[in-house]
Structures are given as structure tokens and as C-alpha cells.
């Protein structure tokens, strides 16, 4: 009887440890690749009509992701005026449009930087995308050019990475969620 009880208790502890290890909060706090980009593509936002299509099928975590424009350099956006550029986005799956809209940068509070890039966070979305059984494609098209970024032409990138913060157990840029 004692042995069976010990096995049940041990199984419960192991199951609990497994659940904690696989939780989003644990992975965000302790996994070195959690915040790795799932997309990093050149995207010239200084030209009207420029577009890219990004297949979003290779992701590891079921969480929120942000779409950002990145220019090289630490604090590169600090001396630039807030741009009036606009981008049209469209999520499609199996030929169906699931979501679409036009977005513009919301303000300096949604800019950031890391050691390599300065970022403008455009919007946040969830993966897996609701209603997309076979993955989803994201198409971005420049509606109004980002004129203040002309000096970075040829070096502008589109980055997509997790936006989740384990400290608050939510998306960091929740106000940009579409």
C-alpha cells in the first residue's frame, strides 16, 4: 500500500514538473530560443506598393507574435520624426482571407531596440491563427511610404517574433493586438 501511494505521489510530482516545464511562462523565462525571430526578411518600406508574403507555418510556441520594421543601429529611430507611413496586412489560408487591414505606427511607446536593430512594432497577432488549419500566409504591402527611413533603404527588415512577457503573463504590446 505504501509503495503504491509513493508511486502515485511520484507520478503526480513528475506530471506537475512536466506541466510547469512545458508552460509558456517557463519557456519564455528560461528557453534561450523563445524570442528568436520566426521571420527575418528584407522589406523596403520606403517605396509605395512594395509587398512581401511570409508563410507562417514554422513556429514553436502557441502565443502572440509581433510584426516589426527594423533598421540597423542602436537608437537609430530616436532622432527621426514619427513617420506617417502605412502598411496593409492580409492573413490568408487556403485561398481565404482571414483578416486584413491598414496599420500605421502608433507612437514612440511602440518602438524599441536591441543590440543590432531599432524597431517599430506595427501589430500583434496570435499563432496558431484562428480558423487556419493548414497554416497562414501574411502579406504586407506599403500603402504610404515611410519617408523618414529613406537613409536605411536596402537595409530595412521585417521581423516577427514572440511578443509574450512572462512577467505579466500576456502580450507585451497588447494594445496593438489585431
C-alpha positions, 0 to 999 in steps of 0.5 A: 500500500505504501509503495503504491501511494509513493508511486502515485505521489511520484507520478503526480510530482513528475506530471506537475514538473512536466506541466510547469516545464512545458508552460509558456511562462517557463519557456519564455523565462528560461528557453534561450530560443523563445524570442528568436525571430520566426521571420527575418526578411528584407522589406523596403518600406520606403517605396509605395506598393512594395509587398512581401508574403511570409508563410507562417507555418514554422513556429514553436510556441502557441502565443502572440507574435509581433510584426516589426520594421527594423533598421540597423543601429542602436537608437537609430529611430530616436532622432527621426520624426514619427513617420506617417507611413502605412502598411496593409496586412492580409492573413490568408489560408487556403485561398481565404482571407482571414483578416486584413487591414491598414496599420500605421505606427502608433507612437514612440511607446511602440518602438524599441531596440536591441543590440543590432536593430531599432524597431517599430512594432506595427501589430500583434497577432496570435499563432496558431491563427484562428480558423487556419488549419493548414497554416497562414500566409501574411502579406504586407504591402506599403500603402504610404511610404515611410519617408523618414527611413529613406537613409536605411533603404536596402537595409530595412527588415521585417521581423516577427517574433514572440511578443509574450512577457512572462512577467505579466503573463500576456502580450507585451504590446497588447494594445496593438493586438489585431 
